[in-house]
Amino acid sequence: MAHANIRLDEDPREILGVSPDASVEMIRNAYLRKVKENPPDRAPAAFERIRDAYEVLRDPRRRARLLFFAGDPHAPLADLVPATGSARRFTGPGPWVAALREK
Amino acid sequence: MRSLVAKGKTKAAVELAKEIHKRCGRPESEALLVDAYGARIWSLQEAGLKKEAKELFELVRARHSGSSARLVHASVLVSASDGNLDGLLRPLGDPVLPVETRRAIEKFVKDEVCDLNAVAQCATLAADHPLSTAASALVKAFAAVTTGPVEEPALALPEVSHRSALASWKMLVRAVAYFYRQDDQACERCLELIDPASAPARLIPAMRTMLGAGTRKRLPPATESLVERVCGNTASLRGALQTLDSAFQTIDQVEILVAIQRATVACSLAYPELLERLRQHISVRALELQLPLRKVRAAMGGPSIKNAYFWRLLAWSEENSRKPMELLICAHWEQFRRHAVAEGWFQEKSQEAAALYLHMAGLLLDMPAEMLNNLRKSFMARFSGFEAYYEDQPPAIRAVETKGKTPDFYFLSPDELFERACSIDPHREAFDQWLNWAREEYDWQVADYVAERWHEALPHHCQPLLYLMESAENRGALNKATAFLEEVQKLDAVNPEVRRAALRLLVFRAARHLRQRKPHLVEQDLAALEALPQAQEGDRPAFLAALRWACEVIRGNTELAASLLSQIGRLLRNSDAAVLACRQAGKLGGLKQADLDQYLRQEISLDSADSLASAVARVCALVDDMGATLTIPKSWHGRLAEELAKGSGKLESRQMDLLGKAALRDNQRELAYLISARGLGMGGNTQARFLLLRARALPEWEVDRRNDCIAAVVELGRRQRDLAVIKEAVELRRALRNPMWSFFWWLDSESWHDSSMTTEEINAVLQREQRFCAFPEQQASRLRTPFGENTASLCEEELETNDEFPTLEDAAHPAAEMSPPREKRQKKDLRDFPVTEDLF
């Protein structure tokens, strides 16, 4: 199967680091960028995951199915909350500079 | 002296240097003394004694003015400790500034300066000074990456050289940008490139904490605050959501509403960005449980947004539930489509939209056609739209709602859905699904229309032309069929399906001319047939000879007919097979029974070395190959059954399968049952086929066995990627439903959708069917799961005396009890029947 390296609970868009509304070109650019970062000779496992994720996203019909049937609607509501460290909110430079000044 | 300095004993080093200089009084000793003083000033600075350090510096500079160059580092320290950035950076404007001085200043900037803005706006630094331009660029970039997503070009920062004192800041800016992009690996790489001694390195622990890398360490207050503001504190929110999940399980309205309120409050505090999404999920759950929507809205502190995400969630949630399919699901998918197009998820006429249309069509195909028509009428009469959902929505959402117009119910018609899908995204699977549906549910005209549409959209495909040819052939429109055949041969003459179709059509034409008693035309047809390369393969020459035999019978040429019969016997190496082949050809040609009986013996040859079963199976396969169906002479059934029961004769699986179908056509279930037993005994990949035959051959009252066989067939077909056998099993299942019970069947539709079986279950079915080799004898049967305690068995004596029958309390009640109890199988994710992608 083309996407055998991706687990069922993984989102190919997250693997490539693209937004849900990414265009075909953005998906391709993201794929090329990821492949450059994870070439097959240095990171074969990661490369295959990236390749399989791209195979899913580049096929409009598979992409559509991903769009319609992503996620389990009956999954626990607690799963909506990203794991600690995954929620990343923009705060402006202030808090960052304050932390910098702290020795 | 230097050794003392290296050990940090700067005071002793100064004393020693003084002593040396007192004794020597030379420039070298003075230089040594000044170095000692420099180290002393540094140590005072490090100890926080800035005032003392400055005083000592002033003193040394005054006394040893000739060696002031050796006090560069101390001079930088003193300036910096004053917080005097202007004073620190002023010397950088001097083009003849000694290199050591420049390096000391830049090192200080690199290691200590946190306020890039101050550097950028430093009055003593020229605006075009590299440090000033670098600082300005970094200030802007840092603000940008901490405020929102930035594109890659913004991270180039050409103003900041890799040799610059601010180079580590460049890495920090990139690290922050990648961090927000969720590209943790790139972020980590940038963090590794930051000089550990530099000022930006102070943020590395915070960033690694936010990346979740390594164990969480205690951080200083401002850093901890940064982490919390960026990543949030979600522990309390998780707890509240877990409580809400538990409350939904209880289905206690009060408990649920309280939990909803607590969860939404926790969310608005800890993770306000998630609030809207949470409300949507809660709304969908509430709709599923049919909770009062106003109360839910009040508990949530506001309505949920009914955008594309909501409608998708609602539709998918309903599909994923264990309830029977409802037309409302398609209506929800339609709402999703409209909102998705409005919000830019995909275009109106995009492949995504086509995929959605196909999905909706697939949902509707799950329903029996008659039921779908009735439900559709009822739905259209009663459905008034989703206005109630939109009453508290923002204008952008309300704009998508259809107002005042008669809603278009296209989404309730598989035909219209297929039409739309195939117009937007014409491809084989979609057309194939559409054509199959049209063939099953409608007459040839509708199916022909679909095939023509297919051909128009994809003119290089053979399938639609082959279908149109077959359709014309079935109607007797031979000229049209021939025209379609010529067209498909132009596309792909070597395609096996096309070759077979050509053979079949010519046989059909020959048979028609036989029926019309036009032997001269039959001769032409036979000549054309014999010219086909595929007509010389296998046993086909024998059938052509049989057609020729039929032609000679029409001519009344007895001798030639007998000669041909012998020839066929030699070709098939069996005289019974020759008789059967000629009988079949004769029937195709419309020969009367009297003619057949005159020219062909009815008895089975007793001297045949081959078994009758082998002979009949071989002819069955041959006749099927030529596009016809075999009728087994009734007088042969007994001997055939005997041989099959004994296991005589060598039979191929395909031959047996066709023989079984021939037996069923003649309503010879026992014969078909014996054939299935033989086939199941062979094992291998054909077990699905023979289980299907078994299911068809079983008596009607063997409901459970048949259902089990069908379910096993579907699962085996799925594993073996045999779409054809799956399709036959599905059709058999649909055909078996009793219209009287269709309502109850539909309520119990959960079992019809769950066709997955474990390997153990399949093996159990196979073993049972292999064990039961004999055709089941009819017997009075007790219902395996009686209606209830009051229900009497048909066999029980009470029936004779007790005239009271149980009343059905609930229409749904019997459905559950009529079917045998079985374990809940894992429900498939998608309600549509497996398509190629799902299988493979």
Chai-1 contact restraints between the chains, C-beta under 6 A:
chainA,res_idxA,chainB,res_idxB,connection_type,confidence,min_distance_angstrom,max_distance_angstrom,comment,restraint_id
A,G17,B,D183,contact,1.0,0.0,6.0,A-B,restraint_1
A,P60,B,Q351,contact,1.0,0.0,6.0,A-B,restraint_2
A,R61,B,A355,contact,1.0,0.0,6.0,A-B,restraint_3
A,A64,B,E352,contact,1.0,0.0,6.0,A-B,restraint_4
A,A64,B,A355,contact,1.0,0.0,6.0,A-B,restraint_5
A,P73,B,L313,contact,1.0,0.0,6.0,A-B,restraint_6
A,P73,B,W316,contact,1.0,0.0,6.0,A-B,restraint_7
A,P73,B,S317,contact,1.0,0.0,6.0,A-B,restraint_8
A,P73,B,N320,contact,1.0,0.0,6.0,A-B,restraint_9
A,P76,B,D245,contact,1.0,0.0,6.0,A-B,restraint_10
A,L77,B,L241,contact,1.0,0.0,6.0,A-B,restraint_11
A,L77,B,L244,contact,1.0,0.0,6.0,A-B,restraint_12
A,L77,B,D245,contact,1.0,0.0,6.0,A-B,restraint_13
A,L77,B,H281,contact,1.0,0.0,6.0,A-B,restraint_14
A,A78,B,R238,contact,1.0,0.0,6.0,A-B,restraint_15
A,A78,B,L241,contact,1.0,0.0,6.0,A-B,restraint_16
A,A78,B,Q242,contact,1.0,0.0,6.0,A-B,restraint_17
A,V81,B,T234,contact,1.0,0.0,6.0,A-B,restraint_18
A,V81,B,L237,contact,1.0,0.0,6.0,A-B,restraint_19
A,V81,B,R238,contact,1.0,0.0,6.0,A-B,restraint_20
A,G85,B,M210,contact,1.0,0.0,6.0,A-B,restraint_21
A,G85,B,G212,contact,1.0,0.0,6.0,A-B,restraint_22
A,G85,B,C231,contact,1.0,0.0,6.0,A-B,restraint_23
A,A87,B,C231,contact,1.0,0.0,6.0,A-B,restraint_24
A,A87,B,G232,contact,1.0,0.0,6.0,A-B,restraint_25
A,R88,B,Y180,contact,1.0,0.0,6.0,A-B,restraint_26
A,R88,B,V230,contact,1.0,0.0,6.0,A-B,restraint_27
A,R89,B,V230,contact,1.0,0.0,6.0,A-B,restraint_28
A,F90,B,T147,contact,1.0,0.0,6.0,A-B,restraint_29
A,F90,B,G148,contact,1.0,0.0,6.0,A-B,restraint_30
A,T91,B,R229,contact,1.0,0.0,6.0,A-B,restraint_31
A,T91,B,V230,contact,1.0,0.0,6.0,A-B,restraint_32
A,G92,B,T146,contact,1.0,0.0,6.0,A-B,restraint_33
A,G92,B,T147,contact,1.0,0.0,6.0,A-B,restraint_34
A,P93,B,F142,contact,1.0,0.0,6.0,A-B,restraint_35
A,P93,B,A143,contact,1.0,0.0,6.0,A-B,restraint_36
A,P93,B,T146,contact,1.0,0.0,6.0,A-B,restraint_37
A,P95,B,L226,contact,1.0,0.0,6.0,A-B,restraint_38
A,P95,B,R229,contact,1.0,0.0,6.0,A-B,restraint_39
A,W96,B,T146,contact,1.0,0.0,6.0,A-B,restraint_40
A,A98,B,A222,contact,1.0,0.0,6.0,A-B,restraint_41
A,A99,B,A206,contact,1.0,0.0,6.0,A-B,restraint_42
A,A99,B,A222,contact,1.0,0.0,6.0,A-B,restraint_43
A,A99,B,T223,contact,1.0,0.0,6.0,A-B,restraint_44
A,A99,B,L226,contact,1.0,0.0,6.0,A-B,restraint_45
A,L100,B,C114,contact,1.0,0.0,6.0,A-B,restraint_46
A,L100,B,R202,contact,1.0,0.0,6.0,A-B,restraint_47
A,L100,B,L203,contact,1.0,0.0,6.0,A-B,restraint_48
A,R101,B,C114,contact,1.0,0.0,6.0,A-B,restraint_49
A,E102,B,P220,contact,1.0,0.0,6.0,A-B,restraint_50
A,E102,B,A222,contact,1.0,0.0,6.0,A-B,restraint_51
A,E102,B,T223,contact,1.0,0.0,6.0,A-B,restraint_52
